[in-house]
Amino acid sequence: MEINQLKRANESAQQERELEIWRQKKQQLAELTVYREKQAATLGQLAAYEQQLAPLEEQVEALESQQKNQQAAVLAGHLHEGEACPVCGSTTHPELAVFSNEVDLELLAQTQEDLQHLQSKKEQLKAENQQITWQMSQLTREDLPNAEEINANIASLTEALQKLASQAAEAERMLQTKQTLHLEIEKAIAAQQELEQTITKQQQSYETLKQQSEQIAAERTFLEQEIPAEYQNLQKFQQEKQQLQEQITSHDKQTKQLQEELHSIIEEVSRKDAAKGNVKQDMARTQQELDEERASFKQLLKEQEFASYDAYKQASLTDEEMDKLEKQIQAFQNDFEIAKSRYQDLSTKLANTAYPDLDHLEEVWQEKQQQRERLEEQTVKLRDRLTFKRENFQRFEKEMHHVAKQEQKYAELGFLADTARGKNERKLTFERYVLGAFLDTIIERANLRLAKMTGGRFQLSRKLDRSKGNAQSGLELEVYDAYTGYMRHVRTLSGGESFKTSLALALSLAEVVQEMAGGISLETMFIDEGFGTLDPESLEMAVECLLETQESGRLVGIISHVPELKERIPVRLEVTATNHGSTTEFIHML
């Protein structure tokens, strides 16, 4: 069963690799389609610019020709018979140039500028088209199948992987069932042994109790004979028994009193616990009131049509403004009292004098009185409002300070969490960072074996650059080819080269895991197929590497159909298929 599980795991890994290759081909095909669409759009723009350039070039050529003719006409206007021409040097001028149309120099300059702009755009599009053509050539270095073939292969491999996963899950379930039954059998055996031991112990206990019963009977007889003479009188024995009973009753009373005191203490503790609970409730109620006050303050801001707390803060009166308002009110009250005093003096002096308009003065006094009351009322409201706003402001500042601290704390935690999840510049998660460190150690060991199997041609390294798209990075492998002097992806290796690379990585992984895990021992390794892709020289190097691994104490098993391996393997398990089933036979080479 373990061999089948290893075989299924190897098949699953191989198919996952193939599935990843087909997915990459699908991605390349999609990128190629995008580049083709971009190239078509670029060529369309180039054609449009060509159509725009042709009339502009003709217009510029015509304007430049007109300008030259105009310059020739200007020069001809300054020529005289017998004087040398500054252009050709002739002293005779049989036919002077005549040009009557004025050239629009601004139109010429603007047309030339438009022409240069279009030519610059055209050259830019040509460069973009060359870049797109190069990118398409990079993608088409390998023959890409069509989309239907890619999707069909992806679907087939996905279905095969799901089938393997289902088989692996079923095998795992059967293995767990087997282990469970084995544990139940062991438990039943242990229970039977324990029951037998219990029966033996009970028999021994019965014998012991029987001996103790006989011994107690003998001791009773002996004790009855040893009773003192003074206790043989029943009345005297009853009296001493009564005295002991009274002592027991007194002790019980004391015990009851102590229990009552203990009960009182417990009740006192319960009351204190209840008080503690009331305090907690008061704290919760106070917190609720604080939340309600905060909501009321926000509602009051909304009712007073304040857009934000900053608007409220700007609109609220400062301490200096409140003091100034209070001084104004106090001055008004002082003036009012002076006026009232003068009014009373005048009323006394003019008691016998007819008032010119008493009703009017009464109305004025009532109006001033009402004005005073309104001002006093407004002052009280303003004071209350100021007190309320100060308290709310203090609570708000306290809450904002607390929120700022929490935001800073959560921002640091968020940054740390994003970094660990791979939301960083290199898209590298914490897990991949740790695995990368282990992978570097494995690659270092694998390069020693790979150099031996490939004659020093290939050397593995971990790709540290950021991956394309949204894929996470940090665990991709590249290979340095000493023949070409360039790095390339491991997907570009041939079948034989991939097998040698996988073999070197597998051997190094087992070695590194055994060294780092301590208690884990990987003494057995199975290799399924792959040797058929090797040439004779590579096959010889791979076998030598496996033999060295075997000499180090590990058991190496090879599943293969390559005939050349039979000569090098000392012990083989050959499987022969017949119409009635398969048979196996161990063969030992002499």
Summary of the structure (lengths in Angstrom):
residues: 590
radius of gyration: 53.3
end to end distance: 30.0
largest distance: 186.9
contacts: 1361
relative contact order: 0.04
helix: 74%
strand: 7%
